[in-house]
Structure formats: structure tokens, C-alpha cells
Amino acid sequence: SKNNLSQFNFSYTFAMIDIISKGDLEFRNETKERLFSLREFYIGFYPSFGEIRLGKQINSWGLVDGNNPTDNLTPRDLTLLSPEIDEDRLGVEAIKVSKIFGSYSSITGIWIAEFEPNNLPPANSPGLQVREDIPKTRGQYALKFDQSGGDIDWSISYFNGVDLNADLAVV
């Protein structure tokens, strides 16, 4: 298992450009080694129509207490025992473009160049094995429309990609 020793966040803004990075210093109990991981490192642009983000980023759609079927863009490190729900997210190389319509509506598109599965604990169960036939280079994309106003917020989304747990097979 891993323990997070510290986290760092760096952001720099100039004109309509942000540079964002988030990293962790971890300690692995098994090997007694310290590791630095860069969870996010992206550039955000803010043209008049909305937002463009390029680089390693964490994108989450929706929040629930359990399994969220719309949270399919960002893999998780399920080897971490973190009390914070978002501390186990892993960034992926992606392009995100958001168009804002007025004050209450937006459409967002995300393209992820290479499929990254969830980081799972070692399969100790005799009925689980890692599948090798999942294409690791398949691009993924998603679109989402959000509408807010009055007493209701709603969204509709489309996702074309691979399940983040697709590399596990029950045998």
C-alpha cells in the first residue's frame, strides 16, 4: 500500500492563461521507497467563448456516494486508502474545450488520447485476473451539456471509450 506524505499545488496566471500543477510525494510500504507523482500539469486558456485545457488533467463529471456511472473520464488509484473522495484520481493526457452560453448553460468536449485503466490492488482473489486484450492506445471522447436555472440543474452526456475497470476479468 501507499501513503501520501505531502501534496503540492502550483498555479500561475497571466493574461487569460493558467498553468496548473498538482503533485504528491508518496511512501510505498512494501519497498520503503519514496515516489513523486505529478497528478496534473496543464495549461488553461480562457477565450471569450469559454475554456480550453491542454495537458495532464483530472476531469470528473458528477458526484455520488457510491459507484457513479458518469464518472468515466479519470482513472483512480484504488491502492490508496484516502479519506478524501478525489485524492485517488489520476490525471490523463487530455484536451478539454468548454463553450458557455449565457450564465446558465455550457457544452463541454473532452478527448483523451490514450486509455488508462484504474490502478487496482493486486488481484489476490483466485477468480480475478488482468485481461491483456484491452487496447491501451484507444482514444476516448465525451460530450456533456449542462443547464442550470430556476430550481433545477440537469445535464446530458455522451461517452465513447473503455470502462476504467475493463482490464479485470472474472474467471
N, C-alpha and C positions, 0 to 999 in steps of 0.2 A: 504494500500500500504506500501511498504518498501523503506527505504532509506539506501544506503550504507554509513556508517560513515567512515570506513577505510578498507584498504586491507593490508595483509601482505603476503610476499613471502619468503620462506626459501629454500635454496638448499645447499647441502653438497656433495662434490665429493671426493672420494678416490679410487685410482687404476682405475678400469673400472666400478665403481658403483656410481650412483647418488641417492640421497634421495631428493625428491621434495615435497614441500607442498605449498598450496595457500589457504588463508582463508579470510573471510570477517567479519567485525563487522557491524551488521545491526540494524536499529531502526524501529520498527513497529509503525506506526502512530495510529492504532486503539487501541492497548493495552498499548502503551507507554513503551514497553519493549525493551531492547537491547538483541540481539542474536548473538552468534558467530557461524559461519558455516565454516566447513572445505570443501572447494570446491574440492581440490585434495590432495592426500597423497599417493605417490607411490615410488617404488624403480625401477630404471632403470639399467639394465646390458648391457654391450657392448662387447659381444664376437666377434670373428673375422668375423663372418658372418653377423652381423647387430646389432639389438637391441631387448631386452626383457624388458617389463614393467609389473609390478605386483602391483595392488592396486587400489585405487580410483583415476580415471583419466578422463580427458576430451579428447575425440577423435573427431576431425571434419575432414570430407572429403569434400573438395570443398568449394568455397566461391562465393556467388552471392548476389545481392542486395535484392532479394525477397525470395520467397519460394524455397529452394534448395532440390530437390528430393534425392540427395546423402548424405545429412546431416541427417542421421538417426541413429547415434550411441549414441549421447549425448543429454539428455533432456535439456530443457530450463526452466528457471523460468520466465514465462511470466507475473508475477505480478510486476516485476521490470521495472522501466522506466529508462533504461540506454542508454546513447548516444553511448556507445561502443558496437559493434555488438557481441562481445564474452563475455561480462561481465555477461550475463544472463545464461550462460551454467552451468549445474550441473554435477559434476563428478559421475561416476558409478564404481562399483567394476568390474574390467576387467583384462584380460591378453592380452597383445599385443606383437606380435612377427613379426619383420621385417627382411627380408633377402635382402641384397643388392647385385646386380650383376654388377660388374664394377662400372663405375662412373655415369651411367645414368638410371639404371633400378632397380626396387625393387618390392617385393611382401610382402604384409602385411596381417596378420590374426589377428582378434580380437574376443575374446569370452567374452560375458557379462553374468554373472551368473544369474542375476535376472532383469526382465523387470522393468524399471522405466519410467513412462509417464512424459510428460511436466507438470510443475506446472502451472495450469491455474488459472486465476482470477475467483472469484465466478460467477457461471452461473446466471446472473441476467435476461437473456432473457427467456421468457416463453417457447421458443421452444428448449432449451438445457437442457440436464440432464446428470449426470455422470453414465456411464454404470458400473455395478458391475460384469459382466460376463467375464471380461478380466483376463486371468491367470497372476497373479503377479509374479509367480516364474518361468516363462518360460525363458529358456536360449536363448540367441541370438548370432549369429556369423556372421562375414563378412570377405570377402577376397577382396583384391584390388591389381591390377598390375599397376605399373606406368612405363612410358617410356619417357625419355627426350632426346633431341638431335636435332641438326640442327635448324630448325625454328619452331618446333612443340613439344608440350608436350601433352601426352594423357594418359588416364587411363581407365581401365575397372574394375568394381566391382560387387560383388555378396553379397546380404544381406538376411539373413533368420531371421526374427524377427517380432515384432509387431510395427505398426505405433505409434509414440510418442503421437499422439492425439487420439489414439484408445479408450480412456476411455470416450470420449464425444460422445453423440448420439443426432441426431436431431430428435425431436418428433413433 
